[in-house]
């Protein structure tokens, strides 16, 4: 049995689907919430509603579990994130209970740049969480990733939404010298699955990223081309931009970016492009070739698709009624 935390995130949803297709037994651990969990539809799985602060509940959720894939984090919640409770204390509780329960393997997805000494809160939290896992004694594999992108992510999708609501001009976030190495979510999930059955990855830490390096300007230019939303780019001092983001995040519900988001692109977090092929035998997908999910459908095309779909459904119902009447 494999326990997956953070299963409602965009990485978790892809992972659960692939685990199911591979015939693995999956149990997902989701935190208590008033909202319905965003889990993949049609995928068989067990669900445990557990807070990472409740060690007794964690122990019950680990019954018959051999492997933990730990994806849970709170950076995506922006100003509402609680790094101490979830990323640090939650990981410490999970690792300690896993050691007591005799879990055979723990795979943790972290960030390139994770370190207790980092000046960025998210990277500092990930670094401390890594230390808790290593000290627990549970056989582990830590995957430090560059920025991960894919459908409903918090990187390309956030940029696309920001381009949509920003008229004509668009500020360049981060430093113009920052280099980004985007990693396709399916490639990350493949690396996780490959690690499950490879004993050579036990107690190892890997830094993995995509096959290309881009500046922030190049990333935004590619997304503008894909989404057909041209803007005039201009540089804005990082301090001013961060102040604006904090203000907008406080007053605009569901604002696309957060201060954590700015942290991700404030410094270059890259690794050699051959790390993924060398460690996992996989050549990462190219960035521009995997952005179809950002393409806009013109309103008239979307309306026509809805109309034709309804006509088709109505026709099917009429034909079915005719067949029933004849019988």
C-alpha positions in Angstrom: 0.0 0.0 0.0 1.3 3.5 -0.9 0.2 6.5 1.1 0.3 9.8 -0.8 0.1 13.2 1.0 -0.7 16.4 -1.0 -2.8 14.3 -3.3 -5.1 17.2 -4.2 -2.3 19.3 -5.7 -1.5 19.3 -9.4 1.5 16.9 -8.9 -0.5 14.6 -6.6 -3.4 14.3 -9.1 -1.0 13.2 -11.9 0.8 10.8 -9.5 -2.3 9.1 -8.3 -3.6 8.5 -11.8 -0.3 6.9 -12.8 0.0 4.8 -9.7 -3.5 3.5 -10.4 -2.7 2.7 -14.0 0.3 0.8 -12.8 -1.9 -1.3 -10.6 -0.7 0.0 -7.2 -2.9 0.2 -4.2 -3.2 3.9 -3.2 -4.3 5.6 0.0 -4.4 9.4 0.0 -4.1 11.5 3.1 -6.0 14.8 2.9 -6.4 17.4 5.6 -9.8 18.2 7.1 -11.5 21.0 5.1 -14.9 22.3 4.4 -14.2 22.1 0.6 -14.6 18.9 -1.4 -11.1 17.5 -2.1 -10.0 17.8 -5.8 -9.1 14.2 -6.4 -9.0 12.6 -9.8 -12.3 11.2 -10.9 -12.7 7.5 -11.8 -9.4 6.5 -10.0 -9.8 3.9 -7.3 -8.2 4.9 -4.0 -8.7 4.9 -0.2 -9.1 8.2 1.5 -7.9 9.1 5.0 -8.9 12.6 6.3 -6.1 13.3 8.7 -4.3 16.4 9.9 -0.5 16.1 10.0 -0.6 17.5 13.5 -2.5 14.5 14.8 0.0 11.7 15.3 -2.6 9.2 16.4 -4.6 9.7 13.2 -1.4 9.5 11.2 -0.6 6.2 12.8 -4.1 4.8 11.9 -3.7 6.1 8.3 -0.3 4.2 8.0 -1.9 0.8 8.7 -0.6 -1.7 6.0 1.4 1.1 4.3 4.8 0.2 3.0 5.6 3.4 1.1 4.9 7.1 1.7 5.1 9.7 -1.1 5.2 13.0 0.7 4.0 16.0 -1.5 2.1 18.0 1.1 3.0 21.7 1.4 1.3 25.0 1.9 3.2 27.5 -0.4 0.3 27.5 -2.9 -1.9 29.0 -0.2 0.0 32.3 -0.3 -0.6 34.5 2.7 -2.6 31.7 4.3 0.2 29.3 4.2 1.5 27.8 7.5 5.0 26.5 6.7 5.7 25.7 10.4 2.6 23.6 11.0 2.5 21.7 7.7 5.9 21.7 6.0 8.1 21.5 9.1 6.1 20.0 12.0 3.8 18.0 9.8 6.8 16.3 8.1 8.5 15.7 11.4 5.3 14.0 12.8 4.9 11.9 9.6 8.5 10.8 9.6 8.5 9.9 13.3 5.3 7.9 13.1 6.5 6.2 9.9 9.6 5.1 11.6 7.6 3.6 14.5 5.2 1.9 12.0 8.0 0.3 10.1 7.4 2.0 6.8 9.9 0.7 4.3 10.3 3.8 2.1 9.6 7.5 2.1 9.9 9.7 -1.1 9.9 13.4 -0.5 9.6 16.1 -3.2 11.5 19.2 -2.2 13.0 22.2 -3.9 16.4 22.9 -5.4 17.9 25.4 -3.0 16.3 23.9 0.1 18.4 24.6 3.1 17.9 25.4 6.8 20.1 28.5 6.2 18.1 29.9 3.3 16.8 33.4 3.6 13.6 32.4 1.7 10.9 30.9 4.0 9.8 28.1 1.6 13.3 26.9 0.9 14.2 27.1 4.6 11.1 25.0 5.5 11.9 22.4 2.9 15.5 22.2 4.2 14.3 21.6 7.8 11.8 19.0 6.6 14.5 17.1 4.7 16.5 17.0 8.0 13.6 15.5 9.9 13.2 12.8 7.2 16.9 11.9 7.3 17.1 11.8 11.1 13.9 9.6 11.3 15.8 6.5 10.1 13.2 5.7 7.5 14.8 4.6 4.2 14.1 7.6 2.0 14.6 9.3 -1.4 14.6 13.1 -1.7 13.9 14.7 -5.1 14.9 18.3 -5.2 13.1 19.8 -8.2 13.3 23.0 -10.1 10.0 24.8 -10.9 7.5 22.2 -11.9 4.9 23.1 -14.5 1.8 21.4 -15.9 -2.0 21.9 -16.1 -3.4 23.8 -13.1 0.1 24.5 -11.7 1.1 27.6 -9.8 3.7 28.8 -12.2 2.6 28.9 -15.9 -1.1 29.0 -15.1 -0.5 31.9 -12.6 1.5 33.8 -15.3 -1.2 33.2 -17.8 -4.0 34.5 -15.5 -1.9 37.5 -14.6 -1.4 38.3 -18.3 -5.1 38.0 -18.7 -6.0 40.5 -16.1 -3.1 42.9 -16.8 -3.8 45.4 -19.6 -1.1 46.1 -22.2 1.9 46.3 -19.8 3.5 43.5 -17.7 6.2 43.9 -15.1 9.1 41.5 -15.1 9.1 39.7 -11.8 12.3 38.6 -10.1 15.7 39.5 -11.3 16.4 39.8 -15.0 19.4 37.6 -14.5 17.5 34.8 -12.8 17.6 31.5 -14.7 14.7 29.0 -14.6 14.8 25.3 -15.5 11.1 24.2 -15.8 10.4 20.5 -15.2 7.3 18.9 -16.8 5.1 17.3 -14.1 4.8 14.0 -16.0 8.6 13.7 -16.0 8.7 14.3 -12.2 6.0 11.7 -11.6 8.0 9.2 -13.8 11.1 9.8 -11.7 9.0 9.1 -8.5 7.6 5.9 -9.9 11.0 4.8 -11.1 12.4 5.4 -7.6 9.9 3.1 -6.0 11.4 0.0 -7.4 15.1 1.0 -7.5 17.1 0.2 -4.4 19.9 2.4 -5.7 17.8 5.5 -4.9 17.5 4.6 -1.2 18.9 7.3 1.2 19.8 9.4 -1.8 19.1 13.1 -2.7 18.7 14.0 -6.3 18.5 17.5 -7.9 16.4 17.3 -11.1 15.2 19.9 -13.6 14.1 20.3 -17.2 16.3 20.1 -20.3 16.5 23.9 -20.9 17.4 27.1 -19.1 15.4 30.2 -19.5 15.4 33.7 -18.2 12.2 35.1 -16.6 11.8 37.3 -19.7 12.0 34.3 -22.1 9.5 32.4 -20.0 7.0 35.2 -20.1 7.5 35.7 -23.9 6.9 32.0 -24.6 3.7 32.1 -22.5 2.5 35.3 -24.2 3.0 33.6 -27.6 1.2 30.4 -26.6 -1.8 32.3 -25.0 -1.8 35.0 -27.7 -1.7 37.8 -25.1 1.0 40.2 -26.2 2.2 42.7 -23.6 4.9 45.3 -23.3 7.4 44.0 -20.7 9.1 46.5 -18.4 11.4 46.0 -15.4 10.1 46.8 -12.0 12.3 46.9 -8.9 11.9 43.6 -6.9 11.2 45.5 -3.7 8.4 47.5 -5.3 7.0 44.4 -7.0 7.0 42.4 -3.8 5.2 45.2 -2.0 2.5 45.4 -4.7 2.1 41.6 -4.6 1.6 41.5 -0.9 -0.9 44.4 -1.1 -2.9 42.8 -4.0 -2.8 39.4 -2.3 -4.3 40.9 0.9 -7.2 42.7 -0.9 -7.9 40.6 -4.1 -9.3 37.1 -3.5 -7.5 34.3 -5.4 -4.8 36.7 -6.7 -2.6 34.6 -9.1 0.7 35.1 -7.5 2.1 35.3 -3.9 5.3 36.3 -2.2 6.3 32.6 -2.2 5.8 32.6 -6.0 8.2 35.5 -6.2 10.7 33.6 -4.1 10.8 30.8 -6.6 12.1 33.1 -9.4 14.2 35.5 -7.3 17.3 33.3 -7.5 18.6 30.8 -10.1 17.7 27.3 -8.9 19.2 25.0 -11.6 21.1 21.7 -11.9 23.0 20.1 -14.7 20.6 19.2 -17.6 21.9 15.6 -17.6 20.9 14.9 -14.0 17.6 13.4 -15.0 18.9 11.2 -17.9 21.8 10.1 -15.7 19.8 9.2 -12.6 16.5 8.1 -14.2 17.2 7.4 -17.8 14.7 10.0 -18.9 15.2 13.0 -21.2 12.9 15.8 -19.8 10.3 17.3 -22.1 11.0 20.7 -23.7 9.1 23.6 -22.1 7.4 25.1 -25.2 6.2 21.7 -26.4 4.1 21.1 -23.2 2.0 24.3 -22.9 -1.1 23.3 -24.9 -3.1 23.5 -21.7 -2.6 27.3 -21.7 -4.0 27.9 -25.2 -7.1 30.0 -25.4 -10.3 28.8 -27.1 -12.1 31.8 -28.7 -15.5 32.4 -27.1 -17.4 31.7 -30.3 -15.6 28.4 -30.7 -16.4 27.4 -27.1 -20.0 28.4 -27.6 -20.3 26.4 -30.8 -18.8 23.4 -29.1 -21.4 23.6 -26.3 -24.3 24.0 -28.8 -23.2 21.1 -31.0 -22.7 18.9 -27.9 -26.2 19.7 -26.6 -27.7 19.0 -30.1 -25.8 15.7 -30.2 -27.1 14.7 -26.8 -30.6 15.7 -27.7 -30.4 13.7 -30.9 -29.2 10.6 -29.0 -32.1 10.9 -26.5 -34.6 11.1 -29.4 -33.1 8.1 -31.2 -33.1 6.1 -28.0 -36.8 7.0 -27.4 -37.7 5.9 -30.9 -35.9 2.5 -30.4 -37.7 2.0 -27.1 -41.1 2.9 -28.7 -40.5 0.4 -31.6 -39.7 -2.4 -29.1 
